[in-house]
Amino acid sequence: MPRTPRTEEEIQREIALLEEYMPRIPRNDFFGGNNWDKIETEIRVLKGEMDEDEINAIEDMDLNSDAYNALQWMEGYEVDYPPAKGWESLAGVKEKKPAPEPEPEKKKASARKAKVRKARAKKAGSGAGKRR
């Protein structure tokens, strides 16, 4: 499958999101890792300040993984998610859910049920008081 490197506009948007999210994210994660170092490294990769050799030299596995993900995304390889997407939950970004589409079949069914109820009520009303 051919890959298409990200445009400068896509890269700048991703950098802007990372810079926006960083102050809203706790400096350290649950295990003591520095979230801000990871974000700053991703930004450096996206700005072209780090190449693959420099990323491979990073000994911290989490830092290396995040930086490498940013590089792969930037170069157009298929990755699980863009760099900023991985920080959205910690930054308090709510996932936008699409509005549910109306279900026409249910509307038709409820309209039929209403007709049946109305017919039964009418029938019951006209025969009220008559016993056989």
DRENKE-821077 format. One record per atom (N, C-alpha, C): residue in three letters; atom name; x, y, z. Coordinates in nm, 2 decimals. Layout:
<rs>
R;ALA;CA;X;Y;Z
...
</rs>
This chain:
<rs>
R;MET;N;0.09;-0.12;0.00
R;MET;CA;0.00;0.00;0.00
R;MET;C;0.09;0.12;0.00
R;PRO;N;0.07;0.21;-0.10
R;PRO;CA;0.15;0.33;-0.10
R;PRO;C;0.12;0.42;0.02
R;ARG;N;0.22;0.49;0.06
R;ARG;CA;0.21;0.59;0.17
R;ARG;C;0.22;0.73;0.12
R;THR;N;0.15;0.82;0.19
R;THR;CA;0.15;0.96;0.15
R;THR;C;0.20;1.04;0.27
R;PRO;N;0.31;1.10;0.27
R;PRO;CA;0.36;1.18;0.38
R;PRO;C;0.26;1.29;0.42
R;ARG;N;0.25;1.32;0.54
R;ARG;CA;0.16;1.43;0.59
R;ARG;C;0.20;1.56;0.53
R;THR;N;0.09;1.64;0.51
R;THR;CA;0.12;1.78;0.46
R;THR;C;0.17;1.86;0.57
R;GLU;N;0.23;1.98;0.53
R;GLU;CA;0.28;2.07;0.64
R;GLU;C;0.17;2.12;0.72
R;GLU;N;0.05;2.14;0.66
R;GLU;CA;-0.07;2.18;0.74
R;GLU;C;-0.11;2.08;0.84
R;GLU;N;-0.11;1.95;0.80
R;GLU;CA;-0.15;1.85;0.90
R;GLU;C;-0.04;1.84;1.01
R;ILE;N;0.08;1.85;0.98
R;ILE;CA;0.19;1.85;1.08
R;ILE;C;0.17;1.97;1.18
R;GLN;N;0.15;2.09;1.12
R;GLN;CA;0.14;2.21;1.21
R;GLN;C;0.02;2.20;1.30
R;ARG;N;-0.09;2.14;1.25
R;ARG;CA;-0.21;2.12;1.33
R;ARG;C;-0.19;2.03;1.44
R;GLU;N;-0.11;1.92;1.42
R;GLU;CA;-0.08;1.82;1.52
R;GLU;C;0.01;1.88;1.63
R;ILE;N;0.11;1.96;1.58
R;ILE;CA;0.20;2.03;1.68
R;ILE;C;0.11;2.13;1.77
R;ALA;N;0.02;2.20;1.70
R;ALA;CA;-0.06;2.30;1.78
R;ALA;C;-0.15;2.22;1.88
R;LEU;N;-0.20;2.11;1.85
R;LEU;CA;-0.28;2.03;1.94
R;LEU;C;-0.20;1.98;2.06
R;LEU;N;-0.08;1.93;2.03
R;LEU;CA;0.01;1.88;2.13
R;LEU;C;0.05;2.00;2.23
R;GLU;N;0.08;2.12;2.17
R;GLU;CA;0.11;2.23;2.26
R;GLU;C;-0.01;2.28;2.34
R;GLU;N;-0.13;2.26;2.28
R;GLU;CA;-0.25;2.30;2.35
R;GLU;C;-0.28;2.20;2.47
R;TYR;N;-0.26;2.07;2.44
R;TYR;CA;-0.29;1.97;2.54
R;TYR;C;-0.19;1.97;2.66
R;MET;N;-0.07;1.99;2.63
R;MET;CA;0.04;1.97;2.73
R;MET;C;0.01;2.04;2.87
R;PRO;N;-0.03;2.16;2.88
R;PRO;CA;-0.05;2.22;3.01
R;PRO;C;-0.17;2.16;3.08
R;ARG;N;-0.26;2.09;3.01
R;ARG;CA;-0.38;2.03;3.07
R;ARG;C;-0.35;1.89;3.12
R;ILE;N;-0.23;1.83;3.08
R;ILE;CA;-0.20;1.69;3.12
R;ILE;C;-0.11;1.69;3.24
R;PRO;N;-0.13;1.60;3.33
R;PRO;CA;-0.04;1.59;3.44
R;PRO;C;0.11;1.56;3.39
R;ARG;N;0.20;1.63;3.46
R;ARG;CA;0.34;1.62;3.42
R;ARG;C;0.38;1.47;3.43
R;ASN;N;0.35;1.40;3.53
R;ASN;CA;0.39;1.26;3.54
R;ASN;C;0.27;1.16;3.53
R;ASP;N;0.30;1.05;3.47
R;ASP;CA;0.20;0.95;3.47
R;ASP;C;0.20;0.86;3.59
R;PHE;N;0.11;0.77;3.60
R;PHE;CA;0.09;0.68;3.72
R;PHE;C;0.22;0.61;3.76
R;PHE;N;0.30;0.58;3.66
R;PHE;CA;0.42;0.50;3.68
R;PHE;C;0.54;0.58;3.70
R;GLY;N;0.53;0.71;3.70
R;GLY;CA;0.64;0.80;3.72
R;GLY;C;0.70;0.86;3.60
R;GLY;N;0.65;0.81;3.48
R;GLY;CA;0.71;0.86;3.36
R;GLY;C;0.67;1.01;3.33
R;ASN;N;0.75;1.08;3.26
R;ASN;CA;0.72;1.22;3.24
R;ASN;C;0.64;1.24;3.11
R;ASN;N;0.51;1.27;3.13
R;ASN;CA;0.43;1.29;3.01
R;ASN;C;0.47;1.41;2.92
R;TRP;N;0.52;1.52;2.99
R;TRP;CA;0.56;1.64;2.92
R;TRP;C;0.68;1.61;2.83
R;ASP;N;0.78;1.53;2.88
R;ASP;CA;0.89;1.49;2.80
R;ASP;C;0.85;1.42;2.67
R;LYS;N;0.75;1.33;2.69
R;LYS;CA;0.70;1.25;2.57
R;LYS;C;0.64;1.35;2.47
R;ILE;N;0.56;1.44;2.52
R;ILE;CA;0.49;1.54;2.43
R;ILE;C;0.60;1.63;2.36
R;GLU;N;0.69;1.68;2.44
R;GLU;CA;0.80;1.76;2.38
R;GLU;C;0.88;1.69;2.28
R;THR;N;0.90;1.56;2.30
R;THR;CA;0.98;1.48;2.21
R;THR;C;0.90;1.46;2.08
R;GLU;N;0.77;1.43;2.09
R;GLU;CA;0.68;1.42;1.97
R;GLU;C;0.69;1.55;1.89
R;ILE;N;0.68;1.66;1.96
R;ILE;CA;0.68;1.79;1.89
R;ILE;C;0.82;1.81;1.82
R;ARG;N;0.93;1.77;1.88
R;ARG;CA;1.06;1.79;1.82
R;ARG;C;1.06;1.70;1.69
R;VAL;N;1.01;1.58;1.70
R;VAL;CA;1.00;1.49;1.58
R;VAL;C;0.92;1.55;1.47
R;LEU;N;0.81;1.61;1.51
R;LEU;CA;0.72;1.67;1.40
R;LEU;C;0.78;1.79;1.34
R;LYS;N;0.86;1.86;1.42
R;LYS;CA;0.93;1.98;1.37
R;LYS;C;1.05;1.95;1.29
R;GLY;N;1.08;1.82;1.28
R;GLY;CA;1.20;1.77;1.20
R;GLY;C;1.33;1.79;1.28
R;GLU;N;1.32;1.81;1.41
R;GLU;CA;1.44;1.83;1.49
R;GLU;C;1.51;1.70;1.53
R;MET;N;1.44;1.59;1.51
R;MET;CA;1.50;1.45;1.54
R;MET;C;1.48;1.36;1.42
R;ASP;N;1.58;1.28;1.39
R;ASP;CA;1.57;1.18;1.29
R;ASP;C;1.55;1.05;1.35
R;GLU;N;1.54;0.95;1.27
R;GLU;CA;1.52;0.81;1.31
R;GLU;C;1.63;0.76;1.40
R;ASP;N;1.76;0.79;1.36
R;ASP;CA;1.87;0.75;1.44
R;ASP;C;1.87;0.81;1.58
R;GLU;N;1.83;0.94;1.60
R;GLU;CA;1.82;1.00;1.73
R;GLU;C;1.70;0.93;1.81
R;ILE;N;1.60;0.90;1.74
R;ILE;CA;1.49;0.83;1.81
R;ILE;C;1.53;0.70;1.86
R;ASN;N;1.60;0.62;1.78
R;ASN;CA;1.65;0.49;1.81
R;ASN;C;1.75;0.49;1.93
R;ALA;N;1.81;0.61;1.95
R;ALA;CA;1.91;0.62;2.06
R;ALA;C;1.84;0.65;2.19
R;ILE;N;1.71;0.68;2.19
R;ILE;CA;1.64;0.70;2.32
R;ILE;C;1.62;0.57;2.39
R;GLU;N;1.67;0.57;2.51
R;GLU;CA;1.66;0.44;2.59
R;GLU;C;1.53;0.42;2.66
R;ASP;N;1.46;0.52;2.70
R;ASP;CA;1.33;0.51;2.76
R;ASP;C;1.23;0.45;2.66
R;MET;N;1.18;0.33;2.68
R;MET;CA;1.09;0.26;2.59
R;MET;C;0.97;0.34;2.55
R;ASP;N;0.90;0.40;2.65
R;ASP;CA;0.78;0.48;2.63
R;ASP;C;0.81;0.60;2.54
R;LEU;N;0.91;0.67;2.58
R;LEU;CA;0.96;0.79;2.50
R;LEU;C;0.99;0.75;2.36
R;ASN;N;1.07;0.65;2.35
R;ASN;CA;1.11;0.60;2.21
R;ASN;C;0.98;0.56;2.13
R;SER;N;0.89;0.49;2.19
R;SER;CA;0.77;0.45;2.12
R;SER;C;0.68;0.57;2.07
R;ASP;N;0.66;0.67;2.16
R;ASP;CA;0.59;0.78;2.12
R;ASP;C;0.65;0.86;2.01
R;ALA;N;0.78;0.88;2.02
R;ALA;CA;0.86;0.95;1.92
R;ALA;C;0.85;0.88;1.79
R;TYR;N;0.87;0.75;1.79
R;TYR;CA;0.87;0.67;1.67
R;TYR;C;0.73;0.67;1.60
R;ASN;N;0.62;0.67;1.68
R;ASN;CA;0.49;0.68;1.63
R;ASN;C;0.47;0.81;1.56
R;ALA;N;0.52;0.92;1.62
R;ALA;CA;0.51;1.05;1.56
R;ALA;C;0.58;1.05;1.42
R;LEU;N;0.70;0.99;1.42
R;LEU;CA;0.77;0.99;1.29
R;LEU;C;0.70;0.91;1.19
R;GLN;N;0.65;0.79;1.22
R;GLN;CA;0.57;0.71;1.13
R;GLN;C;0.45;0.78;1.08
R;TRP;N;0.38;0.84;1.17
R;TRP;CA;0.26;0.92;1.13
R;TRP;C;0.30;1.03;1.03
R;MET;N;0.40;1.10;1.06
R;MET;CA;0.44;1.22;0.98
R;MET;C;0.49;1.17;0.84
R;GLU;N;0.55;1.05;0.83
R;GLU;CA;0.59;1.00;0.71
R;GLU;C;0.48;0.93;0.63
R;GLY;N;0.36;0.92;0.68
R;GLY;CA;0.25;0.86;0.61
R;GLY;C;0.23;0.71;0.63
R;TYR;N;0.30;0.65;0.72
R;TYR;CA;0.28;0.51;0.75
R;TYR;C;0.15;0.50;0.83
R;GLU;N;0.09;0.38;0.82
R;GLU;CA;-0.03;0.36;0.90
R;GLU;C;0.00;0.34;1.05
R;VAL;N;-0.06;0.42;1.13
R;VAL;CA;-0.04;0.40;1.28
R;VAL;C;-0.17;0.40;1.34
R;ASP;N;-0.18;0.36;1.47
R;ASP;CA;-0.30;0.34;1.54
R;ASP;C;-0.38;0.48;1.55
R;TYR;N;-0.30;0.59;1.57
R;TYR;CA;-0.36;0.72;1.59
R;TYR;C;-0.26;0.83;1.57
R;PRO;N;-0.30;0.95;1.53
R;PRO;CA;-0.20;1.06;1.53
R;PRO;C;-0.15;1.09;1.67
R;PRO;N;-0.03;1.16;1.67
R;PRO;CA;0.03;1.18;1.81
R;PRO;C;-0.06;1.25;1.91
R;ALA;N;-0.13;1.35;1.87
R;ALA;CA;-0.22;1.42;1.97
R;ALA;C;-0.34;1.34;2.01
R;LYS;N;-0.39;1.25;1.93
R;LYS;CA;-0.50;1.17;1.96
R;LYS;C;-0.48;1.09;2.09
R;GLY;N;-0.35;1.04;2.10
R;GLY;CA;-0.32;0.96;2.22
R;GLY;C;-0.32;1.04;2.35
R;TRP;N;-0.33;1.17;2.35
R;TRP;CA;-0.33;1.25;2.47
R;TRP;C;-0.47;1.31;2.50
R;GLU;N;-0.56;1.29;2.41
R;GLU;CA;-0.69;1.36;2.43
R;GLU;C;-0.76;1.33;2.56
R;SER;N;-0.76;1.20;2.60
R;SER;CA;-0.83;1.17;2.72
R;SER;C;-0.77;1.23;2.84
R;LEU;N;-0.64;1.23;2.85
R;LEU;CA;-0.57;1.30;2.96
R;LEU;C;-0.59;1.45;2.96
R;ALA;N;-0.61;1.51;2.84
R;ALA;CA;-0.63;1.65;2.83
R;ALA;C;-0.77;1.69;2.85
R;GLY;N;-0.86;1.59;2.87
R;GLY;CA;-1.00;1.62;2.89
R;GLY;C;-1.08;1.65;2.77
R;VAL;N;-1.03;1.61;2.65
R;VAL;CA;-1.10;1.63;2.53
R;VAL;C;-1.21;1.53;2.52
R;LYS;N;-1.33;1.58;2.49
R;LYS;CA;-1.45;1.49;2.48
R;LYS;C;-1.45;1.44;2.34
R;GLU;N;-1.48;1.31;2.32
R;GLU;CA;-1.49;1.25;2.19
R;GLU;C;-1.62;1.29;2.13
R;LYS;N;-1.61;1.35;2.01
R;LYS;CA;-1.74;1.39;1.94
R;LYS;C;-1.80;1.27;1.88
R;LYS;N;-1.93;1.24;1.92
R;LYS;CA;-2.00;1.13;1.87
R;LYS;C;-2.10;1.18;1.77
R;PRO;N;-2.11;1.11;1.65
R;PRO;CA;-2.20;1.16;1.55
R;PRO;C;-2.35;1.15;1.60
R;ALA;N;-2.43;1.24;1.56
R;ALA;CA;-2.57;1.24;1.60
R;ALA;C;-2.63;1.12;1.54
R;PRO;N;-2.72;1.05;1.62
R;PRO;CA;-2.78;0.93;1.57
R;PRO;C;-2.88;0.97;1.46
R;GLU;N;-2.88;0.88;1.36
R;GLU;CA;-2.97;0.90;1.25
R;GLU;C;-3.11;0.84;1.29
R;PRO;N;-3.22;0.91;1.24
R;PRO;CA;-3.35;0.87;1.28
R;PRO;C;-3.38;0.73;1.21
R;GLU;N;-3.45;0.65;1.28
R;GLU;CA;-3.48;0.52;1.23
R;GLU;C;-3.62;0.52;1.18
R;PRO;N;-3.64;0.53;1.05
R;PRO;CA;-3.77;0.54;0.99
R;PRO;C;-3.86;0.42;1.01
R;GLU;N;-3.81;0.30;1.02
R;GLU;CA;-3.89;0.18;1.04
R;GLU;C;-3.96;0.19;1.18
R;LYS;N;-3.89;0.24;1.28
R;LYS;CA;-3.96;0.25;1.41
R;LYS;C;-4.07;0.35;1.41
R;LYS;N;-4.05;0.46;1.33
R;LYS;CA;-4.16;0.56;1.32
R;LYS;C;-4.28;0.50;1.25
R;LYS;N;-4.26;0.42;1.14
R;LYS;CA;-4.37;0.36;1.07
R;LYS;C;-4.44;0.26;1.17
R;ALA;N;-4.36;0.18;1.24
R;ALA;CA;-4.42;0.08;1.33
R;ALA;C;-4.50;0.15;1.44
R;SER;N;-4.45;0.26;1.50
R;SER;CA;-4.53;0.32;1.60
R;SER;C;-4.65;0.39;1.54
R;ALA;N;-4.65;0.44;1.42
R;ALA;CA;-4.77;0.50;1.35
R;ALA;C;-4.87;0.39;1.33
R;ARG;N;-4.83;0.27;1.29
R;ARG;CA;-4.92;0.16;1.27
R;ARG;C;-4.99;0.12;1.41
R;LYS;N;-4.91;0.11;1.51
R;LYS;CA;-4.96;0.08;1.64
R;LYS;C;-5.06;0.18;1.69
R;ALA;N;-5.04;0.31;1.66
R;ALA;CA;-5.13;0.41;1.70
R;ALA;C;-5.26;0.40;1.63
R;LYS;N;-5.26;0.36;1.50
R;LYS;CA;-5.38;0.34;1.42
R;LYS;C;-5.46;0.22;1.48
R;VAL;N;-5.39;0.12;1.51
R;VAL;CA;-5.46;0.00;1.57
R;VAL;C;-5.52;0.03;1.70
R;ARG;N;-5.45;0.11;1.79
R;ARG;CA;-5.51;0.15;1.92
R;ARG;C;-5.63;0.23;1.90
R;LYS;N;-5.62;0.32;1.80
R;LYS;CA;-5.74;0.42;1.77
R;LYS;C;-5.86;0.34;1.72
R;ALA;N;-5.83;0.24;1.63
R;ALA;CA;-5.94;0.16;1.58
R;ALA;C;-6.00;0.07;1.69
R;ARG;N;-5.92;0.02;1.78
R;ARG;CA;-5.97;-0.06;1.89
R;ARG;C;-6.06;0.02;1.98
R;ALA;N;-6.01;0.14;2.01
R;ALA;CA;-6.08;0.23;2.10
R;ALA;C;-6.21;0.27;2.04
R;LYS;N;-6.21;0.30;1.91
R;LYS;CA;-6.34;0.33;1.84
R;LYS;C;-6.44;0.22;1.85
R;LYS;N;-6.39;0.10;1.82
R;LYS;CA;-6.47;-0.02;1.82
R;LYS;C;-6.52;-0.05;1.96
R;ALA;N;-6.44;-0.03;2.06
R;ALA;CA;-6.48;-0.06;2.19
R;ALA;C;-6.59;0.05;2.24
R;GLY;N;-6.57;0.17;2.19
R;GLY;CA;-6.66;0.28;2.22
R;GLY;C;-6.80;0.26;2.16
R;SER;N;-6.81;0.21;2.04
R;SER;CA;-6.93;0.19;1.97
R;SER;C;-7.01;0.07;2.02
R;GLY;N;-6.94;-0.02;2.08
R;GLY;CA;-7.01;-0.14;2.13
R;GLY;C;-7.02;-0.14;2.28
R;ALA;N;-6.99;-0.02;2.34
R;ALA;CA;-6.99;-0.02;2.49
R;ALA;C;-7.13;-0.04;2.54
R;GLY;N;-7.14;-0.11;2.64
R;GLY;CA;-7.27;-0.14;2.70
R;GLY;C;-7.35;-0.25;2.65
R;LYS;N;-7.30;-0.31;2.53
R;LYS;CA;-7.37;-0.42;2.47
R;LYS;C;-7.30;-0.55;2.52
R;ARG;N;-7.38;-0.64;2.57
R;ARG;CA;-7.32;-0.77;2.61
R;ARG;C;-7.39;-0.88;2.53
R;ARG;N;-7.31;-0.97;2.50
R;ARG;CA;-7.37;-1.09;2.42
R;ARG;C;-7.37;-1.21;2.51
</rs>
